[in-house]
Amino acid sequence: MKFKKMENKELKFKTNINCGGCIGSVKPHLDNTDEISHWKVDTDSKDKVLTVTSDGATERQVIDIVKRAGFKIETINS
């Protein structure tokens, strides 16, 4: 049986993750999610954009993870 490899999907969110300490707080939550292969926060942008490379994680899952870590987050519509 062949398994179809899911394509990685890039998701972008506006957050209030604005410093190294904030990134440190959210890091274990995002790093421990198997369906996320990579993530980064652009703390220099006014919207503090979180970019997630998803290996199956949905927008809703990422939002829930970041909110549980104590941060505000909303989807950026492309």
Secondary structure as UniProt FT lines:
FT   STRAND          9..15
FT   HELIX           20..31
FT   TURN            34..35
FT   STRAND          36..42
FT   TURN            43..44
FT   TURN            46..47
FT   STRAND          49..54
FT   HELIX           59..68
FT   TURN            69..70
FT   STRAND          73..75
//
